[in-house]
Amino acid sequence: MAFTMSKKKTTIQLRVNYHQVDQMGIVHHAQYAYFLEQARIDWLHQQGVSYATLEQKGIFLPLTEISIEYKRPLRFEDNFFVHTSIDTFEPYYVAFSYHIENEEKTIITTAHTRLVFVDGKTMRAMKCPKFLQDKFTF
């Protein structure tokens, strides 16, 4: 049973650092996972949720799926924006959707991730705690 999808969206601005580019001068594909993680942690923060506090409470959100579609490259010192929203929120997992655009508002990348709620003591999937459900839904 899916909960009502959240319409909460966030945007962060980042800049490409030199260590993030490959020999061709474009952002290495592996860096995009870090961009998505930064955006996801910011999304949680904007909803009043600290990922560090979740971990202290024994609630983990490991990544179980990632899908990235690269449309255009980013280069050293490019400024760009990562827009984040929730696709699906189920009792045991949450799926995020992202799109990355440059300063000209050209889509660079689209992506999706899925994370499962895990009990830190048992390391088994768990239902999303009630106190978090309101943060993920309307």
C-alpha positions in Angstrom: 0.0 0.0 0.0 1.6 3.3 -1.1 1.2 6.5 0.8 0.3 9.7 -0.9 3.2 10.9 -3.0 4.9 14.0 -1.6 5.0 17.1 -3.7 7.9 18.5 -1.6 10.7 19.5 -3.9 14.1 20.9 -3.1 17.0 22.4 -5.1 20.6 22.7 -4.3 23.3 24.5 -6.2 26.7 22.9 -6.6 29.9 23.6 -8.5 32.1 21.1 -10.3 35.5 20.8 -8.6 38.7 19.8 -10.3 39.0 16.4 -8.6 35.5 15.5 -10.0 36.6 15.6 -13.7 38.2 12.9 -15.7 41.1 13.2 -18.3 38.6 14.5 -20.9 37.7 17.4 -18.6 34.1 16.3 -17.9 32.6 15.1 -14.6 33.3 11.4 -14.1 30.1 9.4 -14.1 30.7 8.1 -10.5 30.5 11.7 -9.1 26.8 11.8 -9.9 26.0 9.4 -7.1 27.6 11.9 -4.7 25.6 14.8 -6.2 22.4 12.8 -5.7 23.3 11.9 -2.1 24.0 15.6 -1.3 20.6 16.5 -2.7 18.8 13.7 -0.9 20.4 14.7 2.5 19.4 18.3 1.8 15.9 17.2 0.9 15.7 15.4 4.3 17.1 18.4 6.1 14.5 20.7 4.4 11.8 18.4 5.9 13.3 18.8 9.3 15.0 15.4 9.3 18.7 15.0 10.2 20.2 11.8 8.7 22.7 11.8 11.6 19.9 11.8 14.1 18.1 8.9 12.2 21.3 6.9 12.5 21.6 7.7 16.2 18.1 6.3 16.6 19.1 3.1 14.8 17.3 3.9 11.5 19.3 3.5 8.3 18.3 4.3 4.7 20.7 2.3 2.5 20.5 2.8 -1.2 19.1 -0.3 -3.0 18.7 1.0 -6.5 20.1 3.8 -8.6 19.4 4.7 -12.2 21.2 7.6 -13.9 20.7 8.9 -17.5 23.5 11.1 -18.7 22.2 13.6 -21.3 25.0 16.3 -21.4 28.3 16.7 -19.7 29.3 19.0 -16.9 32.8 20.5 -16.8 35.2 21.9 -14.3 33.8 25.0 -12.5 30.3 24.6 -14.0 27.6 25.6 -11.6 24.6 23.4 -11.6 21.4 22.6 -9.8 20.0 19.3 -8.4 16.2 19.2 -8.1 14.9 16.5 -5.8 11.5 15.1 -5.1 9.9 11.8 -4.0 8.5 9.4 -6.6 7.1 6.8 -4.3 6.8 6.3 -0.6 5.9 2.8 0.6 5.9 1.4 4.2 9.4 -0.1 3.7 11.0 2.2 1.2 11.2 5.6 -0.4 12.1 6.4 -4.0 13.5 9.8 -5.1 13.6 11.4 -8.5 16.2 14.0 -9.5 17.1 16.2 -12.4 20.3 18.1 -12.8 20.4 21.2 -14.9 23.0 23.8 -15.7 22.8 27.6 -15.3 21.0 27.8 -18.7 18.4 25.4 -17.3 19.4 22.7 -19.8 18.8 19.2 -18.4 22.1 17.5 -17.8 21.1 14.3 -16.0 17.9 12.6 -14.8 18.1 10.0 -12.0 16.1 7.8 -9.6 17.1 6.2 -6.3 15.4 3.8 -4.0 16.2 3.5 -0.3 14.9 1.0 2.2 14.3 1.6 5.9 16.5 -0.6 8.0 16.5 -1.3 11.7 20.1 -0.7 12.9 19.9 -3.4 15.5 18.7 -6.3 13.4 19.9 -4.9 10.0 16.6 -6.0 8.5 14.0 -4.0 6.6 11.5 -2.2 8.8 8.4 -0.1 8.2 9.0 3.7 8.2 8.5 4.9 11.7 5.4 6.9 12.3 7.3 10.1 13.2 8.8 10.1 9.7 5.7 9.4 7.7 4.5 13.0 7.9 7.8 14.2 6.6 7.5 12.1 3.5 3.9 12.8 2.7 1.7 15.9 2.3 
